[in-house]
Amino acid sequence: MKVLLVASNTERISMVTPPYGLGLVAGALREAGHDVTFLDLLDSPDPDTDLRRTVAEGQPEVIGISVRNIDDQNAREPRFLLEKARGVVAACREASPSPIVLGGPGYSLFPREALAYLGADYGIRGDGERAFQVLLERLDEGRDPRGIPGIQVAGDPAPATLAAGTDFTHFPAWAEDLQGDPEDPDFWVPLQSRRGCPNDCSYCSTASIQGRDLRCRSPRQVLDTIDVLAHRGYRRFYFVDNAFNHPESLALDICRGLRGFSPRLAWRCILYPSHVGEPLVHAMAAAGCVEVALGFESGSPRILKEMNKHFTPEEVRACAALLAAYGIRRMGFLLLGGPGETRETVEESLAFARSLRLDGLKATVGLRIYPGTALARRAIAEGVISEDDDLLRPKFYLAPGLEPWIHARVAAEGL
């Protein structure tokens, strides 16, 4: 079938975000024999014109649209970003009678609600590589697509199950669709070596997007992907896995492979700051790791427990010290204002973060409430939100008694 895949994101909220997930879907569909056109609207000066022209020229039989962000997670002045995606869907509707399929991390959080708001026909919740192929088969045969894991049909009252298989372990030719200047020092190519997160942080939406089962690519598949991209001139990579060090064995194997690239590559990753030992940090530094994101979120043991974190401030300190000893930049993140937070625990977290002498620190005030999380259940019990609130439009949890003090306090820290 002729398929148009559209990366609808035009935001640069924290960094350039190439549409990695949609690129994987494009590669998988091509390998299954479909004729795929890929359109990334991120840098388009006129997204509406580019979209309509691409539809007119390609005459796709199915249009897939990736939705990355629901909002900007800014509790004080939240921006609802689905309006832009709604415009993309509307433009496709006007330009083509073909069915429209939604996917992506933002969509997967709200499979029923986002589908209704955006006005598309189908949605894919979770891994899209295999689910999209099966959906295309059903549509081509004129069969009802209901029952496919991950498929949401417009008008169905229940949310779709999560499509979370091992399909993404297959290596696709994603590099064909990657846009970005290899010489731009701010452009980092995203990579995934694993999906899913068994950690159950109280506020986290990952389970709704990727599931809790950890699914890993083989080191060879990861390195083959990097090799293809390196031959196109890309030298900077960002492992966007929730925790590059889980499992540690995979991380070590990838590091050993990365040491063989010449010229040397530079890369970033996210570490879960628990049980991070010197052998791993040494291997990362030797393989070209230049920066690590440490999402420790709080320096208060009590708040870490509230968040269901499985590490202590002492473990974070030890991890940060190891990274510094090996010359790896350390970026820290605080998430302030959740359940149990007080002025005293805020001060505890700020003092802890200062003591780490990090290379960069970002603090977020207020926790975005996502459906199905422990935080959402807490917010309902406390009357912060109602039980029938679908949370599509952003709602935030901020412990009582902190406003307006907390905003001034964080600003005073320069955060």
HELIX and SHEET records of a PDB file:
HELIX    1   1 TYR A   20  GLU A   31  1                                  12    
HELIX    2   2 PRO A   47  GLY A   58  1                                  12    
HELIX    3   3 LEU A   82  ALA A   95  1                                  14    
HELIX    4   4 PRO A  105  LEU A  109  1                                   5    
HELIX    5   5 PRO A  111  LEU A  118  1                                   8    
HELIX    6   6 GLU A  129  GLU A  141  1                                  13    
HELIX    7   7 ASP A  167  THR A  169  5                                   3    
HELIX    8   8 TRP A  174  ASP A  177  5                                   4    
HELIX    9   9 THR A  206  GLN A  210  1                                   5    
HELIX   10  10 PRO A  219  HIS A  231  1                                  13    
HELIX   11  11 GLU A  248  LEU A  258  1                                  11    
HELIX   12  12 GLU A  278  ALA A  286  1                                   9    
HELIX   13  13 PRO A  301  GLU A  306  1                                   6    
HELIX   14  14 PRO A  313  ALA A  325  1                                  13    
HELIX   15  15 ARG A  343  SER A  355  1                                  13    
HELIX   16  16 ALA A  374  ALA A  381  1                                   8    
HELIX   17  17 TRP A  405  ALA A  412  1                                   8    
SHEET    1   A 6 ASP A  35  ASP A  40  0                                        
SHEET    2   A 6 LYS A   2  ALA A   7  1                                        
SHEET    3   A 6 VAL A  62  SER A  66  1                                        
SHEET    4   A 6 ILE A 100  GLY A 103  1                                        
SHEET    5   A 6 TYR A 122  ILE A 124  1                                        
SHEET    6   A 6 ILE A 151  VAL A 153 -1                                        
SHEET    1   B 6 VAL A 189  LEU A 191  0                                        
SHEET    2   B 6 ARG A 236  PHE A 239  1                                        
SHEET    3   B 6 ALA A 266  LEU A 271  1                                        
SHEET    4   B 6 CYS A 289  GLU A 297  1                                        
SHEET    5   B 6 ARG A 329  LEU A 336  1                                        
SHEET    6   B 6 GLY A 360  VAL A 365  1                                        
SHEET    1   C 2 ARG A 194  ARG A 195  0                                        
SHEET    2   C 2 ARG A 215  CYS A 216 -1                                        
SHEET    1   D 2 LEU A 367  ARG A 368  0                                        
SHEET    2   D 2 PHE A 396  TYR A 397 -1                                        
END                                                                             
